[in-house]
């Protein structure tokens, strides 16, 4: 429920809505999040699950998620060295937002028909 802080003349960087939108901003971000919602995945696994995404964009999205502390990058023991990405609790907390964005988008698509 919005509080009195929600009444501003311009977007503020600490506004909860702006923070939530920034967390999922960027083309492909929601799809990368969706894949990581299923559990940890290596870079190669994510590329296989999202074959249309370029290597550059996937690397950028993963780095952004790590920087936003929504995902962590882990080096796995063994040879060759492998990395795995997994969502943090903050990243997993985005699930209801993504579900609601999907539902809202579906309703908007239906309204256009």
C-alpha positions in Angstrom: 0.0 0.0 0.0 1.5 3.3 -1.0 2.3 5.7 1.9 2.8 9.4 1.9 6.3 9.0 0.4 4.5 7.7 -2.8 3.4 11.3 -3.5 6.3 12.9 -5.3 6.6 15.3 -8.2 9.2 13.2 -9.9 10.6 9.6 -9.7 13.0 9.1 -6.9 15.7 6.4 -7.0 14.7 5.0 -3.7 11.0 4.8 -4.6 9.9 1.2 -4.2 8.2 1.2 -7.6 11.3 2.5 -9.3 13.5 0.0 -7.5 11.3 -2.9 -8.6 11.2 -1.7 -12.2 14.9 -1.3 -12.3 15.3 -4.8 -11.1 13.6 -6.2 -14.2 14.7 -3.5 -16.6 16.3 -4.4 -19.9 15.4 -6.6 -22.8 15.7 -10.3 -21.9 16.1 -9.6 -18.2 12.7 -11.1 -17.3 13.5 -14.2 -19.4 16.8 -14.7 -17.7 15.1 -14.3 -14.3 12.5 -16.8 -15.4 15.1 -19.4 -16.2 17.0 -18.8 -12.9 13.7 -19.2 -11.0 14.0 -22.9 -11.9 17.3 -23.2 -10.0 21.0 -22.6 -10.6 22.2 -22.7 -14.2 25.5 -22.3 -16.0 26.0 -19.8 -18.7 25.9 -22.6 -21.3 22.6 -23.9 -19.9 21.1 -20.4 -20.1 22.3 -20.0 -23.7 20.7 -23.3 -24.6 17.4 -22.4 -22.9 17.4 -19.0 -24.6 18.8 -19.7 -28.0 17.8 -16.3 -29.5 19.7 -14.2 -27.0 23.2 -13.1 -28.0 26.2 -14.0 -25.9 26.9 -10.4 -25.3 23.4 -9.6 -24.1 23.3 -12.7 -21.9 26.6 -11.7 -20.3 25.4 -8.1 -19.7 22.1 -9.3 -18.2 23.8 -11.7 -15.9 26.4 -9.1 -14.8 23.6 -6.6 -14.1 21.7 -9.1 -12.0 24.9 -9.8 -10.0 25.5 -6.1 -9.6 21.9 -5.6 -8.4 22.5 -8.4 -5.9 19.6 -10.4 -7.5 21.9 -13.2 -8.5 25.3 -14.6 -7.6 28.0 -16.1 -9.8 29.8 -19.1 -8.4 32.8 -20.9 -9.7 32.4 -24.6 -9.5 35.3 -26.9 -8.5 36.8 -29.1 -11.2 38.4 -28.8 -14.5 37.5 -27.1 -16.7 36.4 -24.3 -14.5 32.7 -23.8 -14.7 30.4 -21.1 -13.4 26.9 -21.2 -12.2 24.4 -18.5 -11.6 21.7 -18.6 -9.0 19.2 -16.1 -7.6 19.6 -14.6 -4.2 16.6 -14.3 -1.9 16.0 -10.8 -3.3 16.0 -12.3 -6.8 13.6 -15.0 -5.9 11.4 -12.4 -4.3 10.7 -11.0 -7.8 8.6 -14.1 -8.7 5.2 -12.5 -7.7 6.1 -9.3 -9.6 6.9 -11.3 -12.8 3.7 -13.3 -12.4 1.7 -10.2 -12.1 3.4 -8.5 -15.0 2.6 -11.5 -17.1 -1.1 -11.5 -16.1 -1.4 -7.7 -16.6 0.3 -8.0 -20.0 -2.0 -10.8 -21.0 -5.0 -8.7 -20.1 -3.7 -5.7 -22.0 -3.1 -7.9 -25.1 -6.7 -9.3 -24.8 -8.1 -5.7 -24.5 -6.4 -4.8 -27.8 -8.2 -7.6 -29.7 
